[in-house]
Amino acid sequence: MNKVTQSASALLPLIIFLLLAVATGILSRLLLIEEAKPNYGNQPRVKLNQVMISQTDVNGFVIRKIKATSLLYHDDGIIFLENPFLKTFSVTDATINTWADYGEINRDEEVATLTGNVRILKLGPKNGDELKIRTDDLEIRFDKKIASTKGKVEISNKIFIIKGLGMIINQKTGEINILEKSSLIRGAV
């Protein structure tokens, strides 16, 4: 029995040393490895439902309101909108309402791109003086107050309908230019 005790006491420090080495190795692997941060890329950082955003000028007057059923904000400054409604106010001009199925706003470039069943309603100074515009897509440059499309366009009021391909709206001058293949139908509405 004495030999067993001597063998066990000789092996005990070796066993303890091996157990400590294995435990140190396992713990160092678990604790010293830095976890890689996930790369979200262009993943949304914020999602909001039933949103309304107002933008004001330097004097605090509301110049634009945007409503949407949902908003996805990405790190790169791109905002995606579902069912956007844009209301643009002007002291010198009529209010302009714009609807679409989808929208994308590049905050840095002050550009909005609307797609799918885009409708614009410009309210006139008198009741019933309104201008309706329909297209499939529209790019709005807020800083230049210009909206444009390369697609089919239909402009109408209570007196006429104009159809064409491509359009530029200059909100500063109030001009609407049809770029190609325009046709006018008077008294059709």
C-alpha positions in Angstrom: 0.0 0.0 0.0 3.0 2.2 0.6 4.0 1.9 -3.0 0.6 3.0 -4.2 0.7 6.0 -1.9 4.1 6.9 -3.1 3.0 6.6 -6.8 -0.1 8.6 -6.2 1.8 11.4 -4.4 4.3 11.5 -7.2 1.6 11.6 -9.9 -0.7 14.1 -8.0 1.5 17.2 -8.8 1.7 16.1 -12.4 -2.1 15.6 -12.7 -2.8 19.0 -11.0 -0.3 20.7 -13.3 -2.0 19.1 -16.4 -5.5 20.1 -15.2 -4.3 23.7 -14.6 -2.7 23.8 -18.0 -5.9 22.5 -19.7 -8.1 24.9 -17.7 -5.8 27.8 -18.5 -5.9 26.9 -22.2 -9.7 26.7 -22.3 -10.2 29.9 -20.3 -7.7 31.9 -22.4 -9.5 30.8 -25.6 -12.9 31.8 -24.2 -11.9 35.1 -22.6 -9.0 36.4 -24.7 -10.6 36.0 -28.2 -12.1 39.3 -29.4 -15.5 38.8 -30.8 -15.8 40.2 -34.4 -18.4 43.0 -34.5 -21.1 42.2 -37.0 -21.0 44.1 -40.3 -24.4 45.4 -40.8 -23.5 47.0 -44.1 -26.6 48.7 -45.4 -29.0 47.2 -42.9 -31.6 49.4 -41.4 -30.8 51.0 -38.0 -34.2 52.4 -37.2 -37.7 51.4 -38.3 -40.7 53.5 -37.5 -44.3 53.0 -38.3 -47.0 55.8 -39.0 -44.4 58.6 -39.2 -44.8 62.3 -39.7 -41.7 64.5 -40.2 -41.7 68.3 -40.5 -38.9 70.4 -41.9 -38.6 74.1 -41.2 -36.6 76.9 -42.7 -34.2 79.1 -40.8 -37.1 81.2 -39.5 -39.0 78.2 -38.1 -41.7 78.1 -40.8 -42.7 74.6 -41.9 -41.7 74.2 -45.5 -42.3 70.4 -45.9 -44.1 67.6 -44.1 -43.6 63.9 -44.9 -45.9 61.2 -43.7 -45.4 57.5 -44.3 -46.8 54.2 -43.2 -43.3 53.0 -42.4 -39.8 54.5 -42.5 -36.5 52.6 -42.5 -33.4 54.7 -41.7 -30.0 53.3 -42.8 -26.5 54.4 -41.6 -25.6 55.7 -45.0 -28.2 58.5 -44.8 -30.8 56.8 -47.0 -34.4 56.7 -45.7 -36.9 54.3 -47.3 -40.6 55.2 -47.1 -43.7 53.1 -47.7 -46.7 55.0 -48.9 -45.1 58.4 -48.6 -47.2 61.6 -48.6 -45.2 64.8 -49.1 -46.7 68.3 -48.5 -44.6 71.2 -49.6 -45.5 74.7 -48.4 -44.5 78.0 -49.9 -45.2 81.6 -48.9 -45.3 82.7 -52.5 -46.8 79.7 -54.2 -49.5 77.1 -53.8 -49.3 74.1 -51.5 -48.2 70.9 -53.4 -49.3 67.4 -52.2 -47.4 64.4 -53.5 -48.3 60.7 -53.0 -46.5 57.5 -54.1 -46.3 53.8 -53.2 -42.6 54.0 -52.2 -40.0 56.6 -51.6 -36.3 57.0 -50.9 -34.7 60.1 -49.5 -31.0 60.7 -49.6 -30.6 63.1 -46.7 -27.0 64.2 -47.6 -27.9 65.1 -51.2 -31.4 66.4 -50.4 -33.0 64.2 -53.1 -36.2 62.2 -52.9 -37.1 59.5 -55.4 -40.7 58.4 -55.5 -41.8 55.3 -57.3 -45.1 53.6 -58.0 -48.3 55.4 -58.8 -46.9 58.9 -58.2 -49.6 61.6 -57.9 -49.1 65.3 -57.5 -51.8 67.8 -56.6 -51.1 71.5 -56.8 -53.8 73.5 -55.1 -54.6 76.8 -56.8 -55.5 80.1 -55.1 -59.2 79.6 -55.8 -61.3 76.7 -54.8 -61.3 74.2 -57.7 -58.1 75.6 -59.3 -56.0 72.5 -59.0 -53.5 70.8 -61.2 -53.1 67.0 -61.1 -50.0 65.2 -62.3 -49.6 61.4 -62.6 -46.4 59.4 -63.3 -44.7 56.2 -62.3 -41.6 57.8 -60.8 -40.4 61.2 -59.8 -37.1 62.6 -58.5 -37.3 65.7 -56.3 -34.3 67.9 -55.7 -35.3 69.9 -52.6 -32.3 72.3 -52.7 -33.0 73.3 -56.4 -36.8 73.0 -56.1 -36.9 70.8 -59.2 -38.8 67.6 -59.8 -38.3 65.4 -62.8 -39.2 62.1 -64.5 -38.2 60.3 -67.7 -41.4 58.2 -67.7 -44.9 58.8 -68.9 -46.7 61.8 -67.6 -50.3 63.0 -67.5 -51.1 66.5 -66.4 -54.8 67.6 -66.0 -57.1 70.3 -64.6 -60.7 71.1 -65.2 -59.9 72.4 -68.7 -57.3 70.1 -70.3 -55.3 66.9 -70.2 -51.6 66.9 -71.4 -49.8 63.6 -71.9 -46.2 63.1 -72.7 -42.9 61.4 -71.9 -40.6 63.0 -69.4 -41.1 66.1 -67.4 -39.3 68.8 -65.4 -41.1 70.9 -62.8 -39.3 74.1 -61.7 -41.0 75.2 -58.5 -39.1 78.5 -58.4 -40.4 79.6 -61.8 -43.7 77.6 -61.8 -42.8 76.1 -65.1 -43.7 72.5 -66.1 -41.9 71.2 -69.3 -42.9 68.0 -71.0 -39.8 66.6 -72.7 -41.1 64.4 -75.5 -44.3 63.2 -77.3 -46.7 65.7 -75.7 -50.3 65.8 -76.7 -53.1 68.2 -75.5 -56.7 67.3 -75.1 -58.9 70.4 -74.3 -62.1 70.2 -72.3 -61.6 66.6 -71.7 -61.9 66.6 -67.9 
